[in-house]
Amino acid sequence: MLLIIINWLYVLLLSIGIGASVLRVFCPKGENPRLAYAVICGLSLIAFGANLFSLFFQIGLLYNLLVAMLALWGFWQLPSGYGQALWRRAKAQHWIEYVFFGFIVLVVLLKSASPTEILDEGGYFLQYIKWIENYSVVPGLANLQGRFGFNSSWHILSAVFSFSWLSGSKFYELNGFLLLVLGGYFIFGTTKELRSGRKVSAFLKILVCIFLFRNFITSSASDLSNIYLSFFALVLALEKIEEKSKSVKQFDDKLITLFLTVLLVSTIKISSVLNVLLLVPFIVPFRAKILLSLLAASIIYVIPWLLRFYFMTGYLVFPVYQLDFFEPDWKLPNAAVVVAYKGVSSFAKNDQLPTEQVAKMNVKEWFPLWLGKLPGEQKLFFFSTLFGFLLSLLFVLSKKYEWRLKFLLFFLMGCIIYWFFHYPAFRFAWGWILAFNLLVWTLFAFDYLKLNRKYALWAVMLLLGLGTIRNVAKTVIETRNDFSSIVVKQAPFPAHNAEKVEINNFSSQLANPCWDAPLPCVLPWYNRNIEQRTASVEEGFRPGAINNNGLLSE
């Protein structure tokens, strides 16, 4: 755990240096960038740079040196009193907030250092990150394993901060770092907001800290970042709405943070591109020049990410087979991309039946099976969301709410409806589902049940307390046997037990799962009809040519 803390401090300094130096340009006069804003913006910009850098070089020491130099320059540009301002803000927080945050730190540290609970860590994430650490983007890499084509920027960031260029342990604990940064933002200052007035965003921020998704902390899975960054973007939008004339029409640091957060989460999971719509209520008042500037910045941001799709899969976006514009020799067969596209949806609806069978089912056929296998907590949120849709009609028809808040409700409902019919696995949409439920039920409690503010404060703190006790107790029980071995460093990866296999014109490791096995490594169900493009692995892979005898042609 001690080494993880050092790694997180490194990530913190680099992201603050880059993020704060950009945000200071947009801060209202006399104000400094919030710590969480600076970190998230820094991570977003580092991810953009890494996507671009990876087109030409491996992500390792060289990119870290470049980022470190930019961060040092960024710190040099900050006002001399920036550190003191952060310290004053830290001292002004309520002691109870430090207690709750301390428990979150305990949970996150223990889970980050403990063995992974996500099977895909060994079969997919670690191997994909390892390719990023060792090579520039590899043409046709997704031929080796289709999931490599999903191209999540969260894995790019994991490669940046893994310290793979040092000997010894590698660090893939970025999920824990993100949870601490956003957990601190959600908790600190919130009790003051709850006591001083009815800010709906304050209730959302404090209540989301009950849901830590502890299993995702143990891996480099992109699900947790997708959940929390989507929720963070929604909170930023709600805060701007609550500030009304003061902030809602300002091109300020909060809007820039929202903008960069939306871009980052869109490149983490392609389904989260819907979050771009959150910007609409706040960019409408701006002149065409500013709108065109934002559009140009968005295009520049995603171009390196799209190029990685092209090089790894031959498609503009994988697995969106409809965007079929290119014909490189490494291009994945269209049939394989269609299967991957349908597989995401089918697996989310039913992970027990064959993909093709689920793909042919209508809603009446797959819904009962889907609902029946949901855990109790997810069923509760599903029915709560249904009731929330009905309650939303009260808010939409009411004249007391401004159009931006109604837009936010429509946005969340639209995202949830799209999620339900296309890929209804809760891990894909927890950010939207939590935000919608907390927003709707908070509005209902205040505006229709007329809940007293004092009682609401005590109720929220009680829920947070009970949720924190539950999270801490479960974490301590789950990690008690590993504690003595993870005080200094994290748990090692399991043994990979790989064996060497010959695949047409190249050699590979074969394991199930691969974990940290040497590259390349394939899983037992790998595609036998692939070949290396040249004698060098770095030149990539392509579908093999099959002759009339069913053998690979020369």
VEXGUKOL-672788 format. One record per residue (C-alpha): residue number from 1; residue in one letter; x negated, y, z. Coordinates in nm, 3 decimals. Example, Ala and Ser with C-alpha at 12.3 -4.5 7.8 and 13.67 -1.06 7.14 Angstrom:
# residues 2
<1,"a",<-1.230,-0.450,0.780>>
<2,"s",<-1.367,-0.106,0.714>>
# end
This chain:
# residues 554
<1,"m",<0.000,0.000,0.000>>
<2,"l",<-0.288,0.236,0.072>>
<3,"l",<-0.419,0.204,-0.284>>
<4,"i",<-0.069,0.263,-0.420>>
<5,"i",<-0.048,0.588,-0.221>>
<6,"i",<-0.377,0.701,-0.379>>
<7,"n",<-0.240,0.616,-0.723>>
<8,"w",<0.079,0.813,-0.653>>
<9,"l",<-0.120,1.116,-0.535>>
<10,"y",<-0.308,1.105,-0.866>>
<11,"v",<0.018,1.093,-1.062>>
<12,"l",<0.159,1.374,-0.846>>
<13,"l",<-0.134,1.609,-0.904>>
<14,"l",<-0.146,1.554,-1.279>>
<15,"s",<0.228,1.594,-1.327>>
<16,"i",<0.246,1.906,-1.107>>
<17,"g",<-0.048,2.068,-1.284>>
<18,"i",<0.109,2.024,-1.627>>
<19,"g",<0.475,2.069,-1.535>>
<20,"a",<0.443,2.372,-1.306>>
<21,"s",<0.221,2.560,-1.551>>
<22,"v",<0.496,2.530,-1.815>>
<23,"l",<0.789,2.604,-1.584>>
<24,"r",<0.635,2.917,-1.432>>
<25,"v",<0.697,3.094,-1.763>>
<26,"f",<1.072,3.040,-1.725>>
<27,"c",<1.113,3.092,-1.349>>
<28,"p",<1.316,3.393,-1.236>>
<29,"k",<1.094,3.677,-1.120>>
<30,"g",<0.946,3.617,-0.777>>
<31,"e",<1.024,3.243,-0.773>>
<32,"n",<0.800,2.939,-0.813>>
<33,"p",<0.886,2.607,-0.981>>
<34,"r",<1.049,2.349,-0.757>>
<35,"l",<0.822,2.052,-0.688>>
<36,"a",<1.060,1.795,-0.838>>
<37,"y",<1.113,2.011,-1.147>>
<38,"a",<0.738,2.037,-1.199>>
<39,"v",<0.681,1.663,-1.157>>
<40,"i",<0.959,1.553,-1.392>>
<41,"c",<0.862,1.807,-1.657>>
<42,"g",<0.500,1.700,-1.619>>
<43,"l",<0.590,1.333,-1.666>>
<44,"s",<0.800,1.421,-1.970>>
<45,"l",<0.515,1.613,-2.134>>
<46,"i",<0.259,1.346,-2.045>>
<47,"a",<0.487,1.085,-2.205>>
<48,"f",<0.512,1.296,-2.521>>
<49,"g",<0.134,1.330,-2.533>>
<50,"a",<0.086,0.957,-2.473>>
<51,"n",<0.326,0.863,-2.754>>
<52,"l",<0.127,1.089,-2.987>>
<53,"f",<-0.215,0.978,-2.860>>
<54,"s",<-0.123,0.609,-2.889>>
<55,"l",<-0.079,0.644,-3.265>>
<56,"f",<-0.458,0.675,-3.293>>
<57,"f",<-0.614,0.546,-2.971>>
<58,"q",<-0.555,0.310,-2.682>>
<59,"i",<-0.412,0.464,-2.364>>
<60,"g",<-0.689,0.455,-2.106>>
<61,"l",<-0.975,0.661,-1.969>>
<62,"l",<-0.993,0.905,-2.261>>
<63,"y",<-0.628,1.006,-2.235>>
<64,"n",<-0.652,1.033,-1.857>>
<65,"l",<-0.949,1.270,-1.892>>
<66,"l",<-0.753,1.480,-2.139>>
<67,"v",<-0.448,1.496,-1.909>>
<68,"a",<-0.669,1.574,-1.607>>
<69,"m",<-0.833,1.866,-1.789>>
<70,"l",<-0.494,2.003,-1.890>>
<71,"a",<-0.370,1.965,-1.532>>
<72,"l",<-0.674,2.152,-1.397>>
<73,"w",<-0.610,2.430,-1.648>>
<74,"g",<-0.246,2.429,-1.539>>
<75,"f",<-0.337,2.469,-1.172>>
<76,"w",<-0.567,2.755,-1.271>>
<77,"q",<-0.271,2.931,-1.434>>
<78,"l",<-0.045,2.902,-1.129>>
<79,"p",<-0.001,3.193,-0.889>>
<80,"s",<-0.243,3.185,-0.597>>
<81,"g",<0.044,3.150,-0.350>>
<82,"y",<0.208,2.849,-0.515>>
<83,"g",<0.071,2.599,-0.264>>
<84,"q",<0.166,2.822,0.028>>
<85,"a",<0.518,2.859,-0.110>>
<86,"l",<0.554,2.480,-0.126>>
<87,"w",<0.426,2.453,0.232>>
<88,"r",<0.672,2.715,0.358>>
<89,"r",<0.954,2.534,0.184>>
<90,"a",<0.844,2.205,0.340>>
<91,"k",<0.839,2.355,0.692>>
<92,"a",<1.187,2.499,0.644>>
<93,"q",<1.353,2.160,0.596>>
<94,"h",<1.569,2.006,0.869>>
<95,"w",<1.406,1.734,1.081>>
<96,"i",<1.683,1.484,1.004>>
<97,"e",<1.595,1.510,0.635>>
<98,"y",<1.238,1.403,0.714>>
<99,"v",<1.372,1.106,0.909>>
<100,"f",<1.583,0.984,0.619>>
<101,"f",<1.307,1.053,0.368>>
<102,"g",<1.061,0.864,0.588>>
<103,"f",<1.281,0.556,0.573>>
<104,"i",<1.300,0.587,0.194>>
<105,"v",<0.920,0.605,0.182>>
<106,"l",<0.900,0.289,0.393>>
<107,"v",<1.139,0.099,0.167>>
<108,"v",<0.972,0.217,-0.153>>
<109,"l",<0.620,0.140,-0.033>>
<110,"l",<0.706,-0.209,0.086>>
<111,"k",<0.894,-0.299,-0.231>>
<112,"s",<0.631,-0.144,-0.460>>
<113,"a",<0.355,-0.352,-0.301>>
<114,"s",<0.551,-0.677,-0.279>>
<115,"p",<0.577,-0.944,-0.553>>
<116,"t",<0.802,-0.857,-0.844>>
<117,"e",<1.165,-0.970,-0.840>>
<118,"i",<1.222,-0.909,-1.212>>
<119,"l",<1.145,-1.205,-1.439>>
<120,"d",<1.095,-0.982,-1.743>>
<121,"e",<0.789,-0.833,-1.572>>
<122,"g",<0.588,-1.140,-1.667>>
<123,"g",<0.758,-1.221,-1.994>>
<124,"y",<0.775,-0.875,-2.144>>
<125,"f",<0.676,-0.559,-1.952>>
<126,"l",<0.319,-0.645,-1.848>>
<127,"q",<0.224,-0.782,-2.188>>
<128,"y",<0.368,-0.482,-2.371>>
<129,"i",<0.187,-0.238,-2.141>>
<130,"k",<-0.132,-0.436,-2.189>>
<131,"w",<-0.109,-0.387,-2.567>>
<132,"i",<-0.078,-0.011,-2.509>>
<133,"e",<-0.380,-0.013,-2.277>>
<134,"n",<-0.602,-0.206,-2.518>>
<135,"y",<-0.505,-0.087,-2.866>>
<136,"s",<-0.353,0.201,-3.053>>
<137,"v",<-0.006,0.125,-3.186>>
<138,"v",<-0.020,-0.220,-3.348>>
<139,"p",<0.170,-0.257,-3.678>>
<140,"g",<0.432,-0.530,-3.662>>
<141,"l",<0.377,-0.597,-3.292>>
<142,"a",<0.747,-0.680,-3.251>>
<143,"n",<0.694,-0.983,-3.478>>
<144,"l",<0.508,-1.134,-3.184>>
<145,"q",<0.799,-1.069,-2.949>>
<146,"g",<1.110,-0.875,-3.050>>
<147,"r",<1.144,-0.696,-2.717>>
<148,"f",<0.815,-0.514,-2.777>>
<149,"g",<1.010,-0.318,-3.037>>
<150,"f",<1.230,-0.149,-2.775>>
<151,"n",<0.947,0.102,-2.736>>
<152,"s",<1.027,0.252,-2.395>>
<153,"s",<0.833,0.566,-2.300>>
<154,"w",<0.844,0.444,-1.940>>
<155,"h",<0.600,0.169,-2.035>>
<156,"i",<0.381,0.425,-2.208>>
<157,"l",<0.370,0.621,-1.881>>
<158,"s",<0.299,0.302,-1.688>>
<159,"a",<-0.003,0.245,-1.912>>
<160,"v",<-0.124,0.602,-1.854>>
<161,"f",<-0.128,0.566,-1.475>>
<162,"s",<-0.220,0.197,-1.441>>
<163,"f",<-0.595,0.260,-1.388>>
<164,"s",<-0.654,-0.027,-1.631>>
<165,"w",<-0.987,0.135,-1.722>>
<166,"l",<-1.111,0.065,-1.369>>
<167,"s",<-1.205,-0.280,-1.247>>
<168,"g",<-0.981,-0.448,-0.991>>
<169,"s",<-0.607,-0.407,-0.940>>
<170,"k",<-0.381,-0.242,-1.194>>
<171,"f",<-0.102,-0.014,-1.079>>
<172,"y",<0.242,-0.048,-1.231>>
<173,"e",<0.433,0.117,-0.946>>
<174,"l",<0.566,0.421,-1.129>>
<175,"n",<0.925,0.334,-1.038>>
<176,"g",<0.846,0.380,-0.670>>
<177,"f",<0.680,0.715,-0.739>>
<178,"l",<0.983,0.842,-0.932>>
<179,"l",<1.218,0.729,-0.657>>
<180,"l",<1.020,0.922,-0.395>>
<181,"v",<1.009,1.240,-0.606>>
<182,"l",<1.380,1.240,-0.682>>
<183,"g",<1.472,1.108,-0.337>>
<184,"g",<1.292,1.406,-0.187>>
<185,"y",<1.476,1.642,-0.420>>
<186,"f",<1.812,1.487,-0.335>>
<187,"i",<1.755,1.495,0.043>>
<188,"f",<1.552,1.806,0.128>>
<189,"g",<1.762,2.119,0.164>>
<190,"t",<2.086,1.930,0.116>>
<191,"t",<2.201,1.942,0.480>>
<192,"k",<2.176,2.322,0.467>>
<193,"e",<2.388,2.324,0.151>>
<194,"l",<2.642,2.096,0.317>>
<195,"r",<2.666,2.320,0.626>>
<196,"s",<2.676,2.653,0.447>>
<197,"g",<2.948,2.582,0.194>>
<198,"r",<3.121,2.333,-0.027>>
<199,"k",<2.875,2.244,-0.300>>
<200,"v",<2.983,1.929,-0.475>>
<201,"s",<2.630,1.869,-0.604>>
<202,"a",<2.503,1.846,-0.245>>
<203,"f",<2.736,1.554,-0.174>>
<204,"l",<2.625,1.377,-0.491>>
<205,"k",<2.258,1.421,-0.404>>
<206,"i",<2.285,1.292,-0.049>>
<207,"l",<2.511,0.996,-0.131>>
<208,"v",<2.303,0.865,-0.420>>
<209,"c",<2.018,0.803,-0.174>>
<210,"i",<2.216,0.504,-0.047>>
<211,"f",<2.161,0.331,-0.382>>
<212,"l",<1.790,0.257,-0.414>>
<213,"f",<1.805,-0.041,-0.655>>
<214,"r",<1.527,-0.202,-0.456>>
<215,"n",<1.468,-0.496,-0.692>>
<216,"f",<1.371,-0.261,-0.977>>
<217,"i",<1.110,-0.093,-0.755>>
<218,"t",<0.909,-0.416,-0.764>>
<219,"s",<0.853,-0.397,-1.140>>
<220,"s",<0.776,-0.164,-1.429>>
<221,"a",<1.129,-0.209,-1.566>>
<222,"s",<1.270,0.100,-1.736>>
<223,"d",<1.615,0.055,-1.580>>
<224,"l",<1.545,0.245,-1.258>>
<225,"s",<1.400,0.547,-1.438>>
<226,"n",<1.697,0.545,-1.674>>
<227,"i",<1.940,0.539,-1.380>>
<228,"y",<1.776,0.807,-1.169>>
<229,"l",<1.673,1.043,-1.448>>
<230,"s",<2.025,1.030,-1.595>>
<231,"f",<2.167,1.107,-1.251>>
<232,"f",<1.911,1.385,-1.200>>
<233,"a",<2.010,1.543,-1.532>>
<234,"l",<2.377,1.535,-1.429>>
<235,"v",<2.296,1.696,-1.095>>
<236,"l",<2.100,1.974,-1.268>>
<237,"a",<2.396,2.038,-1.497>>
<238,"l",<2.637,2.047,-1.203>>
<239,"e",<2.411,2.283,-1.006>>
<240,"k",<2.398,2.524,-1.298>>
<241,"i",<2.778,2.513,-1.320>>
<242,"e",<2.811,2.585,-0.947>>
<243,"e",<2.579,2.885,-0.974>>
<244,"k",<2.823,3.035,-1.225>>
<245,"s",<2.715,3.372,-1.365>>
<246,"k",<2.383,3.368,-1.181>>
<247,"s",<2.233,3.076,-1.369>>
<248,"v",<2.469,2.918,-1.615>>
<249,"k",<2.377,3.155,-1.897>>
<250,"q",<2.008,3.190,-1.810>>
<251,"f",<1.726,3.031,-2.004>>
<252,"d",<1.551,2.942,-1.679>>
<253,"d",<1.332,2.672,-1.525>>
<254,"k",<1.635,2.460,-1.439>>
<255,"l",<1.749,2.452,-1.802>>
<256,"i",<1.397,2.367,-1.921>>
<257,"t",<1.383,2.087,-1.665>>
<258,"l",<1.720,1.958,-1.785>>
<259,"f",<1.598,1.979,-2.145>>
<260,"l",<1.274,1.786,-2.081>>
<261,"t",<1.452,1.533,-1.857>>
<262,"v",<1.706,1.458,-2.128>>
<263,"l",<1.430,1.413,-2.387>>
<264,"l",<1.233,1.182,-2.158>>
<265,"v",<1.526,0.960,-2.063>>
<266,"s",<1.635,0.939,-2.428>>
<267,"t",<1.297,0.789,-2.518>>
<268,"i",<1.306,0.554,-2.218>>
<269,"k",<1.629,0.385,-2.331>>
<270,"i",<1.780,0.463,-2.669>>
<271,"s",<2.134,0.435,-2.527>>
<272,"s",<2.059,0.733,-2.303>>
<273,"v",<2.035,0.963,-2.603>>
<274,"l",<2.398,1.047,-2.516>>
<275,"n",<2.256,1.259,-2.233>>
<276,"v",<2.158,1.518,-2.494>>
<277,"l",<2.522,1.630,-2.487>>
<278,"l",<2.466,1.761,-2.133>>
<279,"l",<2.284,2.056,-2.287>>
<280,"v",<2.586,2.173,-2.488>>
<281,"p",<2.763,2.384,-2.219>>
<282,"f",<2.444,2.575,-2.141>>
<283,"i",<2.300,2.644,-2.486>>
<284,"v",<2.626,2.770,-2.640>>
<285,"p",<2.573,3.131,-2.520>>
<286,"f",<2.223,3.157,-2.668>>
<287,"r",<2.128,3.321,-2.995>>
<288,"a",<2.057,3.114,-3.303>>
<289,"k",<1.683,3.177,-3.267>>
<290,"i",<1.672,3.006,-2.927>>
<291,"l",<1.894,2.721,-3.045>>
<292,"l",<1.667,2.658,-3.343>>
<293,"s",<1.364,2.667,-3.113>>
<294,"l",<1.518,2.401,-2.888>>
<295,"l",<1.607,2.190,-3.192>>
<296,"a",<1.254,2.220,-3.329>>
<297,"a",<1.104,2.129,-2.990>>
<298,"s",<1.332,1.823,-2.971>>
<299,"i",<1.227,1.704,-3.316>>
<300,"i",<0.858,1.752,-3.236>>
<301,"y",<0.904,1.562,-2.909>>
<302,"v",<1.063,1.252,-3.065>>
<303,"i",<0.850,1.226,-3.382>>
<304,"p",<0.561,1.032,-3.218>>
<305,"w",<0.814,0.805,-3.047>>
<306,"l",<0.990,0.737,-3.379>>
<307,"l",<0.656,0.670,-3.548>>
<308,"r",<0.583,0.404,-3.287>>
<309,"f",<0.914,0.238,-3.384>>
<310,"y",<0.809,0.247,-3.748>>
<311,"f",<0.468,0.094,-3.687>>
<312,"m",<0.585,-0.178,-3.447>>
<313,"t",<0.904,-0.282,-3.627>>
<314,"g",<0.927,-0.119,-3.971>>
<315,"y",<1.253,0.053,-3.866>>
<316,"l",<1.322,0.412,-3.766>>
<317,"v",<1.482,0.296,-3.440>>
<318,"f",<1.485,-0.063,-3.317>>
<319,"p",<1.715,-0.256,-3.308>>
<320,"v",<1.944,-0.020,-3.501>>
<321,"y",<1.932,-0.221,-3.824>>
<322,"q",<2.157,0.031,-4.002>>
<323,"l",<1.865,0.280,-4.010>>
<324,"d",<1.678,0.078,-4.273>>
<325,"f",<1.461,0.315,-4.480>>
<326,"f",<1.113,0.158,-4.505>>
<327,"e",<0.944,-0.149,-4.654>>
<328,"p",<0.601,-0.197,-4.490>>
<329,"d",<0.458,-0.548,-4.503>>
<330,"w",<0.488,-0.580,-4.123>>
<331,"k",<0.862,-0.506,-4.122>>
<332,"l",<1.073,-0.742,-3.912>>
<333,"p",<1.322,-0.950,-4.114>>
<334,"n",<1.662,-0.783,-4.119>>
<335,"a",<1.826,-1.096,-3.978>>
<336,"a",<1.601,-1.083,-3.671>>
<337,"v",<1.686,-0.718,-3.609>>
<338,"v",<2.059,-0.787,-3.642>>
<339,"v",<2.027,-1.068,-3.388>>
<340,"a",<1.840,-0.834,-3.150>>
<341,"y",<2.107,-0.565,-3.196>>
<342,"k",<2.391,-0.806,-3.126>>
<343,"g",<2.193,-0.976,-2.852>>
<344,"v",<2.181,-0.667,-2.632>>
<345,"s",<2.559,-0.633,-2.644>>
<346,"s",<2.633,-1.005,-2.620>>
<347,"f",<2.396,-1.063,-2.329>>
<348,"a",<2.555,-0.773,-2.140>>
<349,"k",<2.902,-0.923,-2.191>>
<350,"n",<2.810,-1.284,-2.120>>
<351,"d",<2.460,-1.418,-2.063>>
<352,"q",<2.571,-1.783,-2.060>>
<353,"l",<2.720,-1.822,-2.408>>
<354,"p",<2.536,-1.805,-2.745>>
<355,"t",<2.491,-1.458,-2.892>>
<356,"e",<2.689,-1.529,-3.209>>
<357,"q",<2.982,-1.670,-3.013>>
<358,"v",<3.004,-1.366,-2.786>>
<359,"a",<2.960,-1.128,-3.081>>
<360,"k",<3.276,-1.270,-3.241>>
<361,"m",<3.487,-1.229,-2.926>>
<362,"n",<3.738,-0.946,-2.892>>
<363,"v",<3.789,-0.757,-2.567>>
<364,"k",<4.069,-0.987,-2.452>>
<365,"e",<3.834,-1.283,-2.482>>
<366,"w",<3.513,-1.153,-2.325>>
<367,"f",<3.659,-0.920,-2.059>>
<368,"p",<3.797,-1.188,-1.819>>
<369,"l",<3.466,-1.377,-1.834>>
<370,"w",<3.270,-1.055,-1.781>>
<371,"l",<3.485,-0.942,-1.489>>
<372,"g",<3.474,-1.284,-1.328>>
<373,"k",<3.095,-1.292,-1.305>>
<374,"l",<3.053,-0.938,-1.166>>
<375,"p",<2.911,-0.918,-0.811>>
<376,"g",<3.143,-0.767,-0.551>>
<377,"e",<2.976,-0.423,-0.548>>
<378,"q",<3.001,-0.392,-0.925>>
<379,"k",<3.368,-0.497,-0.924>>
<380,"l",<3.434,-0.229,-0.663>>
<381,"f",<3.273,0.037,-0.880>>
<382,"f",<3.454,-0.087,-1.190>>
<383,"f",<3.798,-0.047,-1.032>>
<384,"s",<3.692,0.277,-0.864>>
<385,"t",<3.595,0.408,-1.207>>
<386,"l",<3.935,0.311,-1.350>>
<387,"f",<4.112,0.504,-1.074>>
<388,"g",<3.865,0.786,-1.128>>
<389,"f",<3.977,0.813,-1.490>>
<390,"l",<4.334,0.870,-1.370>>
<391,"l",<4.225,1.125,-1.111>>
<392,"s",<4.025,1.311,-1.374>>
<393,"l",<4.353,1.405,-1.542>>
<394,"l",<4.433,1.617,-1.235>>
<395,"f",<4.109,1.809,-1.270>>
<396,"v",<4.128,1.848,-1.646>>
<397,"l",<4.484,1.983,-1.633>>
<398,"s",<4.413,2.214,-1.340>>
<399,"k",<4.330,2.579,-1.409>>
<400,"k",<4.105,2.613,-1.103>>
<401,"y",<3.813,2.433,-1.272>>
<402,"e",<3.606,2.601,-1.539>>
<403,"w",<3.559,2.443,-1.879>>
<404,"r",<3.199,2.339,-1.814>>
<405,"l",<3.301,2.115,-1.523>>
<406,"k",<3.578,1.965,-1.736>>
<407,"f",<3.322,1.908,-2.010>>
<408,"l",<3.104,1.723,-1.759>>
<409,"l",<3.395,1.496,-1.668>>
<410,"f",<3.475,1.427,-2.034>>
<411,"f",<3.107,1.359,-2.099>>
<412,"l",<3.086,1.102,-1.819>>
<413,"m",<3.409,0.932,-1.922>>
<414,"g",<3.295,0.917,-2.284>>
<415,"c",<2.959,0.765,-2.188>>
<416,"i",<3.124,0.505,-1.965>>
<417,"i",<3.377,0.410,-2.232>>
<418,"y",<3.099,0.374,-2.490>>
<419,"w",<2.896,0.165,-2.243>>
<420,"f",<3.190,-0.063,-2.163>>
<421,"f",<3.266,-0.156,-2.523>>
<422,"h",<2.907,-0.185,-2.642>>
<423,"y",<2.667,-0.304,-2.367>>
<424,"p",<2.857,-0.343,-2.037>>
<425,"a",<2.568,-0.442,-1.810>>
<426,"f",<2.575,-0.213,-1.507>>
<427,"r",<2.199,-0.159,-1.511>>
<428,"f",<2.242,0.031,-1.838>>
<429,"a",<2.491,0.281,-1.695>>
<430,"w",<2.451,0.308,-1.318>>
<431,"g",<2.343,0.672,-1.354>>
<432,"w",<2.670,0.766,-1.526>>
<433,"i",<2.887,0.540,-1.311>>
<434,"l",<2.748,0.669,-0.981>>
<435,"a",<2.766,1.032,-1.092>>
<436,"f",<3.124,0.996,-1.215>>
<437,"n",<3.252,0.821,-0.903>>
<438,"l",<3.077,1.052,-0.659>>
<439,"l",<3.190,1.361,-0.850>>
<440,"v",<3.553,1.257,-0.892>>
<441,"w",<3.606,1.133,-0.537>>
<442,"t",<3.430,1.436,-0.386>>
<443,"l",<3.653,1.674,-0.583>>
<444,"f",<3.959,1.474,-0.483>>
<445,"a",<3.862,1.474,-0.114>>
<446,"f",<3.818,1.852,-0.103>>
<447,"d",<4.082,1.982,-0.339>>
<448,"y",<4.365,1.735,-0.287>>
<449,"l",<4.305,1.573,0.051>>
<450,"k",<4.178,1.908,0.189>>
<451,"l",<3.901,1.735,0.382>>
<452,"n",<3.749,1.956,0.650>>
<453,"r",<3.391,2.059,0.571>>
<454,"k",<3.265,1.967,0.918>>
<455,"y",<3.421,1.621,0.901>>
<456,"a",<3.287,1.576,0.549>>
<457,"l",<2.933,1.653,0.667>>
<458,"w",<2.954,1.397,0.947>>
<459,"a",<3.110,1.139,0.715>>
<460,"v",<2.835,1.182,0.458>>
<461,"m",<2.557,1.159,0.716>>
<462,"l",<2.719,0.849,0.864>>
<463,"l",<2.735,0.682,0.522>>
<464,"l",<2.373,0.775,0.453>>
<465,"g",<2.271,0.643,0.794>>
<466,"l",<2.447,0.311,0.744>>
<467,"g",<2.311,0.278,0.392>>
<468,"t",<1.959,0.356,0.511>>
<469,"i",<1.978,0.098,0.792>>
<470,"r",<2.096,-0.161,0.540>>
<471,"n",<1.816,-0.080,0.294>>
<472,"v",<1.545,-0.083,0.560>>
<473,"a",<1.668,-0.404,0.723>>
<474,"k",<1.691,-0.591,0.393>>
<475,"t",<1.350,-0.467,0.282>>
<476,"v",<1.177,-0.565,0.606>>
<477,"i",<1.333,-0.912,0.592>>
<478,"e",<1.236,-0.959,0.226>>
<479,"t",<0.874,-0.848,0.273>>
<480,"r",<0.796,-0.978,0.622>>
<481,"n",<0.594,-1.275,0.492>>
<482,"d",<0.386,-1.057,0.258>>
<483,"f",<0.321,-0.761,0.488>>
<484,"s",<-0.029,-0.855,0.607>>
<485,"s",<-0.150,-0.904,0.250>>
<486,"i",<-0.008,-0.580,0.105>>
<487,"v",<-0.124,-0.322,0.361>>
<488,"v",<-0.419,-0.216,0.146>>
<489,"k",<-0.320,-0.324,-0.205>>
<490,"q",<-0.020,-0.465,-0.385>>
<491,"a",<0.063,-0.831,-0.433>>
<492,"p",<-0.127,-0.994,-0.722>>
<493,"f",<0.041,-1.118,-1.037>>
<494,"p",<0.133,-1.487,-1.038>>
<495,"a",<-0.094,-1.725,-1.230>>
<496,"h",<-0.005,-1.739,-1.599>>
<497,"n",<-0.115,-2.098,-1.678>>
<498,"a",<-0.168,-2.012,-2.044>>
<499,"e",<-0.289,-2.254,-2.310>>
<500,"k",<-0.438,-2.179,-2.649>>
<501,"v",<-0.226,-2.237,-2.962>>
<502,"e",<-0.288,-2.187,-3.334>>
<503,"i",<-0.023,-1.983,-3.515>>
<504,"n",<-0.089,-2.001,-3.888>>
<505,"n",<-0.397,-1.778,-3.937>>
<506,"f",<-0.464,-1.667,-3.578>>
<507,"s",<-0.506,-1.801,-3.225>>
<508,"s",<-0.288,-1.700,-2.932>>
<509,"q",<-0.224,-1.779,-2.569>>
<510,"l",<0.103,-1.957,-2.489>>
<511,"a",<0.263,-1.926,-2.145>>
<512,"n",<0.603,-1.898,-1.980>>
<513,"p",<0.583,-1.626,-1.871>>
<514,"c",<0.258,-1.466,-1.988>>
<515,"w",<0.200,-1.230,-1.693>>
<516,"d",<-0.152,-1.090,-1.730>>
<517,"a",<-0.274,-1.349,-1.983>>
<518,"p",<-0.523,-1.235,-2.250>>
<519,"l",<-0.381,-1.085,-2.570>>
<520,"p",<-0.213,-1.204,-2.777>>
<521,"c",<0.019,-1.420,-2.571>>
<522,"v",<0.349,-1.567,-2.688>>
<523,"l",<0.641,-1.729,-2.510>>
<524,"p",<0.748,-2.087,-2.597>>
<525,"w",<1.027,-1.969,-2.828>>
<526,"y",<0.799,-1.750,-3.041>>
<527,"n",<0.856,-1.714,-3.415>>
<528,"r",<0.642,-1.974,-3.595>>
<529,"n",<0.665,-1.783,-3.922>>
<530,"i",<0.428,-1.495,-3.842>>
<531,"e",<0.072,-1.425,-3.941>>
<532,"q",<-0.202,-1.180,-3.860>>
<533,"r",<-0.232,-0.908,-4.125>>
<534,"t",<-0.614,-0.917,-4.124>>
<535,"a",<-0.888,-1.080,-3.920>>
<536,"s",<-0.839,-0.810,-3.654>>
<537,"v",<-0.557,-0.826,-3.399>>
<538,"e",<-0.552,-0.447,-3.399>>
<539,"e",<-0.432,-0.449,-3.761>>
<540,"g",<-0.115,-0.619,-3.646>>
<541,"f",<0.122,-0.895,-3.751>>
<542,"r",<0.374,-0.959,-4.027>>
<543,"p",<0.630,-1.221,-4.127>>
<544,"g",<0.460,-1.511,-4.303>>
<545,"a",<0.529,-1.601,-4.665>>
<546,"i",<0.695,-1.943,-4.699>>
<547,"n",<0.639,-2.144,-5.016>>
<548,"n",<0.874,-2.397,-5.170>>
<549,"n",<0.736,-2.674,-4.950>>
<550,"g",<0.822,-2.481,-4.638>>
<551,"l",<0.454,-2.412,-4.567>>
<552,"l",<0.283,-2.080,-4.511>>
<553,"s",<0.138,-1.952,-4.838>>
<554,"e",<-0.223,-1.840,-4.865>>
# end
